[in-house]
Amino acid sequence: MPFGLQPTHLIIIAIVALILFGPSRLPEIGRALGKTLKEFQSATKEATQSFTQEVTKPSEPPQAESPTVACKACGKPIQAGMKFCPECGAAQ
């Protein structure tokens, strides 16, 4: 049985629920609990499928690196189009 409950435990829980809520509200509560469990299961299934798709999705090809040029001040390679050298800070 789920959660380690035995049949006697379920009978005691049913009797307590009957005393607390009365016989007229038990079907309503049962339907609400069933809908909640169904929504939880569908959300869990959707999350699992989404995770599986993300994990099995082929990785994107590596992006081509932008061309590099030498810094005018220090001569270190920097990406073309940069306004300042990240090494020495000189304007390009």
C-alpha positions in Angstrom: 0.0 0.0 0.0 1.2 3.6 -0.6 2.9 5.4 2.3 3.0 2.2 4.4 -0.8 2.4 5.1 -2.6 -0.8 5.9 -6.3 -1.4 5.2 -7.2 -0.8 8.9 -5.5 2.6 8.7 -7.6 3.5 5.6 -10.8 2.5 7.4 -9.9 4.7 10.4 -9.1 7.6 8.1 -12.5 7.1 6.3 -14.4 7.0 9.6 -12.7 10.2 10.9 -13.3 12.0 7.5 -17.0 10.9 7.7 -17.3 12.3 11.2 -15.5 15.6 10.4 -17.1 16.4 7.0 -20.4 14.5 7.1 -21.7 12.1 4.4 -23.0 14.9 2.1 -19.6 16.6 1.6 -17.4 13.5 1.2 -18.2 13.0 -2.5 -17.4 16.6 -3.2 -14.1 16.4 -1.3 -13.2 13.1 -3.1 -13.8 14.8 -6.5 -11.6 17.8 -5.5 -8.9 15.4 -4.3 -9.1 13.4 -7.5 -8.8 16.5 -9.7 -5.9 17.8 -7.7 -4.0 14.4 -8.0 -4.8 14.3 -11.8 -3.4 17.9 -12.3 -0.3 17.1 -10.2 0.3 13.9 -12.3 -0.1 15.8 -15.6 2.2 18.6 -14.4 4.8 16.0 -13.3 4.5 14.2 -16.6 4.9 17.5 -18.6 7.9 18.5 -16.6 9.5 15.1 -17.0 8.9 15.2 -20.8 10.3 18.7 -21.0 13.4 17.7 -19.1 13.9 14.6 -21.2 13.6 16.7 -24.4 16.1 19.2 -23.1 18.6 16.6 -22.2 18.3 14.6 -25.4 18.3 17.7 -27.7 21.4 17.7 -29.8 23.9 20.4 -28.8 24.2 23.4 -31.0 27.3 23.6 -33.2 30.0 25.9 -31.7 29.8 29.5 -32.9 32.6 30.6 -35.2 35.0 32.9 -33.3 35.1 36.5 -34.4 38.3 37.5 -36.1 41.1 38.9 -33.9 43.4 41.8 -34.4 46.4 43.0 -32.5 46.0 45.8 -30.0 47.6 49.0 -31.2 49.3 49.7 -27.9 50.4 46.3 -26.4 50.1 44.0 -29.4 47.9 41.4 -27.6 45.2 39.7 -29.7 41.7 41.2 -29.2 38.4 40.7 -31.0 37.9 42.8 -34.1 35.6 45.7 -33.4 36.4 46.2 -29.8 36.9 49.9 -28.8 39.3 49.2 -25.9 41.9 46.6 -25.2 40.9 44.4 -22.3 44.6 43.9 -21.3 45.9 47.4 -21.4 42.8 49.5 -21.7 44.1 51.5 -24.7 41.6 52.9 -27.2 41.6 51.1 -30.6 
